[in-house]
């Protein structure tokens, strides 16, 4: 690669001047018809709460029927756009679309190599090599340039024909083609399945190193599909810019695309344009996630919960259980981690008897066999425990099932199993146990609740006196309390206090 012609140094703005919305750049071509390219990117990024900046690579003359003309901008003009953005508007993420010439791609590869050394930016690239109307814009020098760009890309989003062109092995398996791109430096590859056989579902495959996950959605038979690839890639860039990990971001981007397709509308005489439906808010739009060792969805949902979960203490001993039960919590969870099998069984049996006496719903954490044996109200399972449990046996015994989640990917996985409730966390930093995930925060909590749409939700993780009201304002159906109650000087008094706050909040918002 040749050295870039410009310095990437830029002044650091004062913290008070940092923009409230994440800045996302789109490096792509203009679509005069307004359905794809820069126009689709800007509208999608704005719809998902980002500020969109653009570096235009080409001007097209097109409508809903065809691209009638395409003219690349000069390499000097592209460089000037990148320099202008870099000096004042640093990107959180960058989305790349149509790059019309091999020379331009090499130039961008050089520039990104330097930029990424100085800035923690994520790059999402949609390798636009043709149009949905049948035109193509590729040759071997251009494909070679794209291959050289791969090490600068964090997420590559080819459709099946584009995957074949970039790999040079269109007749090999998808796994083999992706392996070739990964050997050339591609970090993560999302293979879009819209061009696959006309099955009832569209399945995208996400390759991250040696891991593969699939994301399937109902195939929508609509003519209004212009700009689908641009919309998905820019939605993915937007959600990544909000701080979501890739798995989580893809779940939300696919949900966004599903709603955008469903609400698409006619423009000209050809394929219509995708809608801009706002942040995902419907469980029905979430993709079906397939992951290693994850169980299949049951034919029927788990038993429901008729009364709100309310204040939901999580305790680790019979002594704490005895202190809290007279205060009548909405429900309670016994989380026992230490002890012999006989000791744990005896504790669970005693806990079940105590909760029946006080008529409090008891969930047992992890020990689902003992929960069934002793007749507990329900079982709570973490994501790793779900794969090892016999869900059919839990359901057959009539027990309720709660499942932990730590972001949209795990949430979508949990909702597929039709549980009695889902736990959303951890909301804030917690000292209760080591967490592999980052705290979700209030904003992500509030955005997750609508996605559950009919499935009760419980917020958990680091919630205390100072954050309690804000958590309730996210419209969860219950608040799991651990340290704020169990570590209090008077656990029963603390529970009583939080119950009063809960009742006041919901009385006010009825």
BAMI-516974 format. One record per residue (C-alpha): y, x, z. Coordinates in steps of 0.25 Angstrom, whole numbers. Example, Ala and Ser with C-alpha at 12.3 -4.5 7.8 and 13.67 -1.06 7.14 Angstrom:
BAMI-516974
      Y      X      Z
    -18     49     31
     -4     55     29
//
This chain:
BAMI-516974
      Y      X      Z
      0      0      0
     14      5     -3
     24      5      9
     33     -6     10
     48     -4      5
     54    -10     18
     55     -8     33
     48    -18     41
     57    -15     53
     65    -27     58
     73    -30     70
     67    -37     82
     74    -50     85
     77    -53    100
     67    -62    107
     77    -74    108
     79    -74     93
     64    -75     90
     61    -87     82
     54    -99     89
     45   -101     76
     36    -91     71
     40    -84     58
     30    -85     47
     32    -79     33
     26    -84     21
     24    -74      9
     21    -83     -2
     26    -90    -15
     35   -102    -17
     29   -115    -21
     39   -123    -29
     31   -135    -27
     32   -134    -12
     17   -136     -8
     12   -121     -7
     17   -107     -5
     30   -104      3
     34   -118      3
     21   -123     10
     21   -111     19
     35   -113     24
     32   -128     27
     19   -125     34
     25   -114     42
     37   -123     46
     28   -135     49
     20   -126     59
     32   -121     67
     35   -108     60
     47   -102     53
     43    -99     39
     48    -87     31
     45    -84     17
     43    -72      7
     41    -78     -7
     32    -71    -16
     33    -79    -28
     40    -92    -34
     31   -102    -40
     35   -114    -49
     24   -124    -45
     22   -139    -42
     10   -147    -37
      3   -145    -51
      4   -130    -53
     11   -116    -52
     19   -115    -64
     26   -102    -62
     25    -91    -51
     35    -79    -50
     33    -68    -39
     45    -63    -32
     48    -49    -33
     42    -39    -23
     56    -35    -19
     59    -49    -16
     46    -51     -8
     50    -38      0
     64    -43      3
     58    -56      8
     49    -49     18
     59    -39     22
     69    -51     25
     59    -58     34
     54    -46     41
     68    -42     45
     71    -55     52
     59    -65     52
     47    -58     57
     34    -65     54
     24    -70     64
     14    -73     52
     15    -71     37
      8    -80     27
      6    -75     13
      3    -83      1
      5    -81    -14
      7    -66    -18
      9    -66    -33
      7    -51    -36
     -1    -39    -32
     11    -31    -30
     17    -41    -21
      4    -41    -12
      4    -26    -11
     19    -26     -7
     16    -37      4
      4    -29      9
     12    -17     11
     23    -25     18
     13    -32     27
      6    -19     31
     19    -14     37
     24    -28     42
     11    -30     50
     12    -16     56
     25    -21     63
     23    -36     65
     12    -44     71
     11    -54     59
     -1    -62     54
     -2    -63     39
     -9    -75     33
    -12    -74     18
    -15    -85      8
    -19    -78     -4
    -14    -87    -15
    -21    -83    -28
    -19    -96    -35
    -14   -110    -35
    -22   -123    -32
    -18   -127    -47
    -27   -116    -52
    -17   -104    -55
    -20    -91    -50
    -12    -78    -46
    -21    -67    -44
    -27    -55    -51
    -34    -42    -46
    -22    -34    -42
    -17    -46    -34
    -30    -48    -27
    -31    -33    -24
    -17    -34    -18
    -21    -46     -9
    -33    -38     -5
    -24    -27      0
    -16    -37      7
    -28    -42     15
    -26    -32     27
    -12    -38     29
    -17    -52     31
    -22    -58     44
    -27    -71     38
    -31    -72     23
    -33    -87     18
    -39    -87      5
    -46    -99     -1
    -60    -97     -8
    -55    -93    -22
    -44    -83    -16
    -55    -77     -7
    -64    -75    -19
    -52    -68    -26
    -48    -59    -15
    -62    -55    -11
    -66    -53    -26
    -79    -59    -22
    -78    -74    -25
    -93    -77    -26
    -96    -70    -13
    -97    -78      0
    -84    -81      8
    -89    -72     19
    -91    -60      9
    -77    -63      3
    -70    -63     16
    -77    -50     20
    -72    -43      8
    -57    -48     12
    -59    -43     26
    -64    -30     22
    -51    -29     14
    -43    -31     27
    -42    -46     28
    -41    -50     43
    -44    -65     43
    -48    -73     31
    -47    -88     30
    -55    -93     18
    -50   -107     15
    -61   -117     10
    -53   -127      2
    -59   -122    -11
    -73   -123     -6
    -83   -134    -11
    -77   -148     -8
    -83   -151      5
    -78   -160     15
    -72   -149     23
    -63   -137     20
    -68   -125     28
    -59   -112     29
    -66    -99     35
    -59    -90     44
    -64    -76     44
    -59    -67     55
    -66    -54     55
    -81    -58     56
    -78    -72     62
    -78    -84     53
    -73    -98     57
    -72   -110     48
    -61   -121     48
    -65   -134     41
    -57   -146     38
    -59   -159     31
    -57   -157     16
    -45   -166     13
    -46   -172     -2
    -31   -171     -5
    -23   -167    -17
    -12   -162     -9
    -17   -148     -6
     -6   -139    -12
     -3   -127     -3
    -15   -128      6
    -17   -113      7
     -3   -110      9
     -2   -121     20
    -14   -116     27
    -10   -101     27
      4   -104     31
     -1   -114     42
    -10   -103     47
      2    -93     47
     10   -103     55
      0   -105     66
     -3    -90     67
     12    -88     69
     11    -98     81
      2    -88     88
    -12    -95     85
    -24    -86     83
    -30    -87     69
    -41    -96     72
    -32   -106     79
    -21   -104     68
    -31   -108     57
    -36   -120     65
    -22   -125     65
    -18   -121     51
    -31   -128     46
    -27   -141     54
    -13   -140     48
    -18   -139     34
    -27   -151     36
    -16   -159     40
     -7   -154     29
    -18   -157     18
    -20   -171     24
     -5   -174     24
     -3   -168     10
      6   -175      0
      8   -176    -15
     20   -169    -22
     18   -167    -37
      7   -171    -46
     -2   -160    -41
     -8   -157    -27
      1   -161    -16
      7   -154     -4
      2   -152     10
      9   -158     21
     15   -151     33
      9   -158     45
     14   -150     57
      6   -143     67
     -8   -148     68
    -10   -159     77
    -23   -167     73
    -37   -163     77
    -42   -169     64
    -35   -158     57
    -41   -146     64
    -52   -139     56
    -66   -139     60
    -69   -125     66
    -83   -118     64
    -85   -106     72
    -97    -98     77
   -105   -104     88
    -96   -117     89
   -104   -129     90
   -104   -141     81
    -96   -153     84
   -104   -164     91
   -106   -178     84
    -99   -185     95
    -87   -180    104
    -89   -177    119
    -87   -187    129
    -72   -190    130
    -63   -189    142
    -56   -203    146
    -46   -198    156
    -36   -187    154
    -41   -173    159
    -28   -171    167
    -28   -159    176
    -40   -152    174
    -43   -141    185
    -53   -130    181
    -60   -124    194
    -71   -114    196
    -76   -119    210
    -81   -131    217
    -71   -128    228
    -59   -130    219
    -66   -142    213
    -67   -148    227
    -52   -145    229
    -48   -152    216
    -57   -164    214
    -49   -172    225
    -37   -171    216
    -44   -178    205
    -41   -169    193
    -42   -175    179
    -55   -167    178
    -60   -153    183
    -67   -141    177
    -77   -132    184
    -77   -118    178
    -88   -110    185
    -90    -96    180
    -97    -89    191
   -110    -92    198
   -125    -93    196
   -131   -104    187
   -135   -112    200
   -122   -110    207
   -114   -115    195
   -124   -127    193
   -122   -131    208
   -107   -130    207
   -106   -138    194
   -115   -149    201
   -106   -149    213
    -94   -150    204
    -99   -162    197
   -103   -169    210
    -89   -166    215
    -82   -171    203
    -90   -184    202
    -86   -187    217
    -71   -185    213
    -73   -191    199
    -67   -179    192
    -72   -175    179
    -78   -161    179
    -79   -152    168
    -89   -140    169
    -84   -127    162
    -95   -120    154
   -108   -124    161
   -111   -136    152
   -126   -137    156
   -122   -138    171
   -112   -148    167
   -122   -157    160
   -132   -155    171
   -123   -159    183
   -116   -170    175
   -101   -164    174
    -91   -172    167
    -89   -162    156
    -90   -147    152
    -79   -138    148
    -82   -127    138
    -75   -115    133
    -76   -111    118
    -87   -101    120
    -95   -110    129
    -95   -121    118
   -103   -114    109
   -114   -111    120
   -114   -126    126
   -123   -137    121
   -112   -147    117
   -122   -158    114
   -128   -157    128
   -115   -158    134
   -111   -170    125
   -125   -177    128
   -122   -176    143
   -109   -183    141
   -101   -172    147
    -86   -170    142
    -83   -157    135
    -71   -149    136
    -69   -136    127
    -59   -125    129
    -50   -121    117
    -40   -110    116
    -33   -113    102
    -34   -122     90
    -47   -115     85
    -55   -117     98
    -48   -131     99
    -53   -135     85
    -67   -130     89
    -67   -137    102
    -62   -151     96
    -73   -150     85
    -83   -152     97
    -76   -165    101
    -75   -161    116
    -70   -170    127
    -57   -161    129
    -52   -148    124
    -45   -137    133
    -33   -131    127
    -30   -117    132
    -27   -108    137
    -12   -113    138
     -7   -102    146
    -12    -88    151
    -22    -90    161
    -29    -81    172
    -41    -90    173
    -49    -83    163
    -48    -73    151
    -44    -80    139
    -46    -74    125
    -36    -83    119
    -20    -83    121
    -13    -94    129
    -10   -106    120
      3   -110    126
      9   -123    127
     13   -125    112
     -1   -122    107
     -7   -132    118
      3   -143    113
     -2   -141     99
    -16   -141    102
    -17   -154    110
    -14   -163     97
    -25   -156     90
    -35   -161    100
    -31   -176     96
    -40   -184    105
    -47   -173    112
    -42   -171    127
    -35   -158    129
    -34   -149    142
    -24   -138    143
    -29   -126    150
    -25   -111    154
    -14   -106    163
     -7   -120    166
      1   -120    178
     12   -128    185
     23   -122    176
     16   -125    163
      8   -138    167
     19   -148    162
     20   -141    148
      5   -141    146
      5   -156    149
     16   -158    139
      6   -153    128
     -1   -166    130
    -15   -161    135
    -24   -170    142
    -27   -161    153
    -23   -148    160
    -34   -138    165
    -29   -131    177
    -35   -119    182
    -27   -108    190
    -16   -118    193
    -25   -126    201
    -36   -117    206
    -28   -106    210
    -17   -114    217
    -16   -113    232
    -20   -128    233
    -28   -132    220
    -29   -146    224
    -14   -147    226
    -12   -140    213
    -21   -150    205
    -14   -161    212
      0   -156    207
     -5   -154    193
    -11   -168    192
      3   -174    196
     10   -166    185
     -1   -171    175
      1   -185    179
     16   -184    179
     16   -178    165
      7   -188    159
     14   -200    167
     27   -195    161
     22   -194    146
     14   -207    146
//
